Structures are given as C-alpha cells and as structure tokens.
Amino acid sequence: MEEGTESSLWQTIRNFFTGKTENPIQDVIREAQENNELGTDLARILHNVLQLDLFQIKDIMIPRTDIDCVEEKASIKEVSEVIINSGHSRIPVYKDNKDQITGIVHAKDLLTCLPEPENKDISIDYLMRPPLFVPETKNVKSMLLDFQNKKVHLAIAIDEYGGTSGLITLEDVLEEIVGEIEDEYDTPKLTEITMLEDESCLVSGRTTLEDLYNQLNIELKSDYVETLGGFITEKAGRLPEEGESFKLNNHSFYIKEADNKQLIWILVYPQKDQSQETNDQ
C-alpha cells in the first residue's frame, strides 16, 4: 500500500461505525481476508471476538464435578499439595460442600508462609480472598469485561438455585478467542472421540449426543440429558459400573472408566449383526 493511501479495510470499518454502510462487520472481515488485508489467524480471532455474545458461561466453564478445591479447615501444607498436584495457581475454598464456596487461595500468597516450618499447619482463613460469584447464564463477553474491570482471573458460576454450577477463568474466555492455551503444567488432553484400530471408538462420557451424531452418525435422543454418559445412565436407571456393557441403536457401549458420580470413558463398538434388536441391559 502506497504511503498516504488508506487500506480499504480500515475505510470500510470507518464506514461501518459511521453508518455509511449496512454490511455486517463479519462481511467486512471476510472481505478483508479475501483481499489479503487480514491474515487467516487474525481474521479467525476477530470472528471469535464477535461471537463471544453468543455463548454463556455454562457453555465453557469447568463443571462443578471437576473443580479442584479445599475445605476451610485445610492447612497450608494441605492446600500446597493440592496446588502442586493440580497445577492450578488459584484454589477455591469451601465450607461443608462445593455449594458453599467461601474464598479463593492464591499460590503466591502461600509462598510467604512456606519458609517458616511452623506455618505449614496453620489455617488458611487469613489467606483467603473473596470469591467472585456470577450466574452461569452470563454471556462470555460480559464475563471478559468483568475480569478486566474487577482485576480477577477466576469466578464461581452459580445456578438458578444458588448452588455452585462450575468455575470460569480468564484463560477459559481467552481460549474462546485465540484457541487452546497450554503451559508447562498442563497435562495432555485426550480428544472426546478417538477412533481406534479395531473399528471401535473411545468416547468421553461428557460428549454431547449432538457431537456423537455429527461425528459418528450415532443417533441417541433424550428430552432430559445432553451427554452420552447421561444417556446411558438414564437408560440403565442407575449409574453403571466399569465393565458393564449396553446395546443401543446397533452399537455396543462398554463402560471403560467410571467413578461414583459419572461415566468417564466409554468404548463404542458397532454391532456385527445389524438385525439384532436394540435393547438395554
């Protein structure tokens, strides 16, 4: 672009905000990308920013069952062990159960106590910072502004009954814009659906029924649950145990890993005999 001339991208953006054009901003970005005025990565980031309004916290938060936290009565030594094992720099503190989050402990606040051996068994009460509570239905763009204005990096999402629904971090929001952010403490993440050599699939219990259909063409419908683990539990009428198998929609679902709260990993096999009647065990 010659000196003194203006990029058509910025001219188009100026026209958009001054009301001189009715083209949606997404079209402006797309056109700029096609004209090589924007790189692919920058265009993707801009599109992601514009879509933040479309998502709620509950769509991207860490669910309640996966939150690493400690009890109020935990000692500094115990909290330090949780921080080391989880790799998190901020740990929620609860009273009685996870529905009663009372504070947040920062790893850097513990550092001032650790050099003194006598401090390792004292209470963490005086180190706790007040938690930020937000409704799980809050949109992600608004959450990003809250993180910025309140200068915090973590919030506790609550449901309509006031119970803890999940946990949202600044990193979670930024990943919606720029993609996955990993540091040296992150453990490798398995994909929710992994194709295996024997024609079976290893599927996370948290995989949505919609994703199961879109990726594997396995259609399972329910008016009450959204995930594969929830669907199998609903059909069984109880929480299945590891090693159990179920036949649904011409496929076998083998429970590979489960705990006392949820189905974690499920092996899915196509039934060899397609005439076999679908049933539940």
NORFEN-V669115 format. One record per residue. N is the residue number from 1. RES is the residue in three letters. PHI is phi in whole degrees, -180 to 180 (* if undefined). Layout:
((N	RES	PHI) (N	RES	PHI))
This chain:
((1	MET	*) (2	GLU	-70) (3	GLU	-63) (4	GLY	92) (5	THR	-95) (6	GLU	-115) (7	SER	-57) (8	SER	-64) (9	LEU	-61) (10	TRP	-70) (11	GLN	-66) (12	THR	-67) (13	ILE	-65) (14	ARG	-61) (15	ASN	-64) (16	PHE	-63) (17	PHE	-80) (18	THR	-98) (19	GLY	79) (20	LYS	-91) (21	THR	-145) (22	GLU	-106) (23	ASN	-66) (24	PRO	-59) (25	ILE	-60) (26	GLN	-61) (27	ASP	-68) (28	VAL	-64) (29	ILE	-66) (30	ARG	-63) (31	GLU	-66) (32	ALA	-63) (33	GLN	-67) (34	GLU	-64) (35	ASN	-90) (36	ASN	63) (37	GLU	-90) (38	LEU	-130) (39	GLY	-75) (40	THR	-60) (41	ASP	-65) (42	LEU	-66) (43	ALA	-63) (44	ARG	-63) (45	ILE	-63) (46	LEU	-63) (47	HIS	-63) (48	ASN	-64) (49	VAL	-61) (50	LEU	-67) (51	GLN	-95) (52	LEU	-59) (53	ASP	-64) (54	LEU	-83) (55	PHE	-112) (56	GLN	-105) (57	ILE	-54) (58	LYS	-64) (59	ASP	-76) (60	ILE	-128) (61	MET	-73) (62	ILE	-80) (63	PRO	-66) (64	ARG	-48) (65	THR	-66) (66	ASP	-102) (67	ILE	-76) (68	ASP	-87) (69	CYS	-149) (70	VAL	-133) (71	GLU	-80) (72	GLU	-58) (73	LYS	-81) (74	ALA	-64) (75	SER	-85) (76	ILE	-60) (77	LYS	-62) (78	GLU	-66) (79	VAL	-65) (80	SER	-60) (81	GLU	-66) (82	VAL	-65) (83	ILE	-63) (84	ILE	-65) (85	ASN	-71) (86	SER	-88) (87	GLY	81) (88	HIS	-89) (89	SER	-95) (90	ARG	-136) (91	ILE	-126) (92	PRO	-68) (93	VAL	-117) (94	TYR	-125) (95	LYS	-114) (96	ASP	74) (97	ASN	-155) (98	LYS	-69) (99	ASP	-76) (100	GLN	-121) (101	ILE	-74) (102	THR	-112) (103	GLY	-175) (104	ILE	-129) (105	VAL	-108) (106	HIS	-95) (107	ALA	-59) (108	LYS	-68) (109	ASP	-71) (110	LEU	-74) (111	LEU	-60) (112	THR	-70) (113	CYS	-96) (114	LEU	-64) (115	PRO	-61) (116	GLU	-96) (117	PRO	-55) (118	GLU	-70) (119	ASN	-84) (120	LYS	-67) (121	ASP	-110) (122	ILE	-82) (123	SER	-71) (124	ILE	-98) (125	ASP	-53) (126	TYR	-77) (127	LEU	-95) (128	MET	-70) (129	ARG	-105) (130	PRO	-66) (131	PRO	-79) (132	LEU	-98) (133	PHE	-100) (134	VAL	-138) (135	PRO	-69) (136	GLU	-64) (137	THR	-90) (138	LYS	-63) (139	ASN	-79) (140	VAL	-67) (141	LYS	-62) (142	SER	-64) (143	MET	-65) (144	LEU	-61) (145	LEU	-66) (146	ASP	-63) (147	PHE	-59) (148	GLN	-69) (149	ASN	-72) (150	LYS	-90) (151	LYS	57) (152	VAL	-126) (153	HIS	-117) (154	LEU	-148) (155	ALA	-140) (156	ILE	-100) (157	ALA	-86) (158	ILE	-119) (159	ASP	-90) (160	GLU	-67) (161	TYR	-98) (162	GLY	89) (163	GLY	-86) (164	THR	-70) (165	SER	-100) (166	GLY	179) (167	LEU	-135) (168	ILE	-126) (169	THR	-121) (170	LEU	-59) (171	GLU	-62) (172	ASP	-58) (173	VAL	-69) (174	LEU	-63) (175	GLU	-67) (176	GLU	-69) (177	ILE	-96) (178	VAL	-108) (179	GLY	100) (180	GLU	-59) (181	ILE	-114) (182	GLU	-124) (183	ASP	-119) (184	GLU	-68) (185	TYR	-98) (186	ASP	-75) (187	THR	-85) (188	PRO	-57) (189	LYS	-102) (190	LEU	-80) (191	THR	-69) (192	GLU	-68) (193	ILE	-130) (194	THR	-122) (195	MET	-78) (196	LEU	-107) (197	GLU	-69) (198	ASP	-91) (199	GLU	73) (200	SER	-94) (201	CYS	-132) (202	LEU	-97) (203	VAL	-122) (204	SER	-69) (205	GLY	-64) (206	ARG	-86) (207	THR	-61) (208	THR	-73) (209	LEU	-63) (210	GLU	-67) (211	ASP	-66) (212	LEU	-61) (213	TYR	-72) (214	ASN	-66) (215	GLN	-97) (216	LEU	-120) (217	ASN	59) (218	ILE	-105) (219	GLU	-101) (220	LEU	-126) (221	LYS	-120) (222	SER	-153) (223	ASP	-90) (224	TYR	-122) (225	VAL	-128) (226	GLU	-119) (227	THR	-112) (228	LEU	-64) (229	GLY	-60) (230	GLY	-66) (231	PHE	-66) (232	ILE	-64) (233	THR	-63) (234	GLU	-63) (235	LYS	-69) (236	ALA	-77) (237	GLY	77) (238	ARG	-169) (239	LEU	-83) (240	PRO	-65) (241	GLU	-108) (242	GLU	-57) (243	GLY	94) (244	GLU	-78) (245	SER	-134) (246	PHE	-135) (247	LYS	-111) (248	LEU	-142) (249	ASN	51) (250	ASN	62) (251	HIS	-137) (252	SER	-101) (253	PHE	-118) (254	TYR	-104) (255	ILE	-79) (256	LYS	-84) (257	GLU	-146) (258	ALA	-154) (259	ASP	-124) (260	ASN	-81) (261	LYS	-125) (262	GLN	-158) (263	LEU	-90) (264	ILE	-97) (265	TRP	-132) (266	ILE	-132) (267	LEU	-91) (268	VAL	-114) (269	TYR	-118) (270	PRO	-72) (271	GLN	-72) (272	LYS	-66) (273	ASP	-98) (274	GLN	-70) (275	SER	-83) (276	GLN	-64) (277	GLU	-68) (278	THR	-69) (279	ASN	-150) (280	ASP	-109) (281	GLN	-94))
